[in-house]
């Protein structure tokens, strides 16, 4: 072999060596990339699993919050019904002429005796408390303080209330007789003001407890028990 051939052979050997080293290096890079891809895929899977768990946990928390909200609403409704039960023997008289506090009981009992046509002892035994209270509405209308009467029984309260539907209670002027309604219920009723105004004076309605109202509309009996139901009813029936 000539020196030139030997040099050529050495050069080929170097080239082959370089090619082998390049192939080995390329294989290592491929292996590293494959491993990185596997690790990345694993990380993505773990991340997705965490997201699913978080979504599930969020759903559970939302469900718990929903249940909690329902419990709170139930307790609020129960509380209002208890308050309403406690006031079912009360009536509020608006427009009673100003009296001295010590005389208001005597005046009211005498007026109730005349109004109902019962004897003195019977009326006195059927009332528990009689007292005056300040009322923003009475003040706004420049009327005297309201007078609240607590009867011994709901039956006696209803007797006075039902009679007022057919016969005015008067002391100098007509006296307005109102059921005593807890403030929480009155605040809820304010939310239905738009519906009450829509119904106007021509449509009679009845307040539902703890909230809402029922009435007849276009020949059908309608019961609205939430603000959402009210908004839907108005949307369907109100012409703007």
Steps between C-alpha positions, in 0.01 A plus 500: 500500500640829397535789745223683317266206539586474869418867548168451317415199715576691817285785378213257433543347843481846659189579298338170603594566859349848483184362339469236775555762770239724333255209481561417865454864596183523289368186665568651843319819399204294374495301823511821705222655291292186534552503876414872516186434296404215735566724802305784340211265418507376859503859631209590271303195617569587862398862436179388329428266791551791742270721292234227500537464876478877545193512274342220701588670828368833368178325400472350847565839660237662276257226593582552868452876457170435325385272780620756756309777320189282499542436872540873567189580294307228681609633840410856396157383387450301820609801707252726318219251547575486874489881515175497306356243741597724791309793349185315394303636799594863432321778311630847424258794503615803300343843551388471863485856641784582740431376853692502822683169536310401814165563327566323170402157637168629634424684174578197282301255712197729499525547124534126441200431725291739293637372171443131574193536722639297792490569875777667696632197686505287186711756311743560785561127537575465128781758481850455639696812407412841356777747425607772258792470257670747269452429132697664215193473276271660759756777553529557125121526471494731805289253695523424874707203620359157416324303772577128525255262666598148597195277538492187713409283202545513123127434469424831676750684281341353188154602620609865511693474172215335306246748633719785372450369145130587519484776761739788559661540841464868582616740769428847358632369167542162334768290670715269288532148645808303400642160573826519692760368255869437594746744342694224324186400310417863421851547358453198276166635380670816377673288235160432342406868466526491120258208481253664741509817287449292185192330647358837604176551689293280271670172593463371853795304633597318816843510663667161539727411792786537550507682164319539169138552403216323319227639277275426203621619161329440164279237656788307657617477858860619527736452793829691504741383772831654396639814337615287208145374442376859518753617241401215267128577543552870428717423199223282356209731579621859531491722194764773512 
